[in-house]
């Protein structure tokens, strides 16, 4: 399969914050986590996120087999209680020296209400696609990684791309939420509506979502196109393409003057194979170009254009769950902010110019997407559509510059951070970005008055 981030290849270039048992690793010297704590002569097992910068030595590992067991564990297990999905968040949402829970046993499609699927929260997106397809249905959109659990996606406002398509939580019509009192609350737009508005994007701070009811669409084939052109041409046509295509996104590649465009549109045409995945090879080309030419930007640009600029367009036709997400064998760290659409591309140009002026070590493409508005209290897309800009760096490379150089640009243009991606905003700044911030905090206090779900990171985030 050809991945999104490999689009340029297209057949071409052929803060240490330790608290309790968990924390966050700084980038510069990349220390290993400290030795595990020992209880009764037994060492606790290490948990780390996908990129390796967030870690924990939880005292208890919990893998409940059903909803009742989830609720019981929330009430009785050692606090803080946190849930780990695929570990694809880069912020310290999960680390705990208390109880680390997995919902892997609470997974699968449990039923249907018309065309709405009732799905257990531990279900991974990669498994949900084919399960829905068996009934001729599909999710309206998918993120570019499908390893996450449904609960983790909802907790962090995970999204795909499409000017008329909401993030995944926008398709949720009802939830079941296990709380620290040991009860399970049902909520939707009518029943417990304040909890519903808070829980669809809640960072796991209200309880544990055990089940969600999702709107689905007919499972039609999508026609995928990938093509390379100049960055300036892409900027000039991006708005038109978001209006034209069901899904559209592009990748600006610093130091090359190029951008990769990717569109998906519904089609009745027969399937056409996507082809082999070339993601790792593509990134290796960009990495070697950086290593060989980093002290000569003009040489780097000309070499990249010679290797990649004449890449032939790609096409594939298949079911959406097979095309919209991709594998990610090369690990990275990432900062992504969601900007008002009127500032979206201006902010992107500022980011690219800053990287090209000050950070020749960057070689990952910059991902640019568009997401429709919704009304969920802590949704970054509340109140209007947003455009996302995501800056990545190799997991072995320094990422401090994201906070020093890139985050100020995003904030200047009114950006809201992706809850699972790197940022340094705390309660005071976030309260200014979210009109219902205090409403959310009130629901949180009501459902978890003793803070059993709050690890050190969340306490700081919410100002507890």
Secondary structure, 3 states (H helix, E strand, C coil): CCCHHHCCCCCCCCCCCCECCEEECCCCCCCCCCCCCEECCEECCCEECCCCCEEECCCEEECCCCHHHHHHHHHHCCCCEEECCCCCCCCCCCCCCCEEECCCCCCCEEEEECCEEEEECCCEHHHHHHHHHCCCEECCCCCCECCCEHHHHHHHCCCCCECCCCCHHHHEEEEEEECCCCCEEEEECCCCHHHHHHHCCCCCCCCEEEEEEECCEECCEEEEEEEEEEHHHHHHHHHHHHHHCCEEEEEEECCCCEEEEEEEEEECCCCECCCCCCHHHHHHHHHHHHHHHCCCHHHHHHHHHHHHCCCCCEEEEEEHHHHCCECCCCCEEEEEEEEEHHHHHHHHHHHHHHHHHHCCCCCCCEEEEEECCECCCCCCCECCCEEEEEEEEECCCCCHHHHHHHHHHHHHCCCEECCCCCCCCCHHHHHHHCCCHHHHHHHHHHHCCCCCCCCHHHHHHHCC
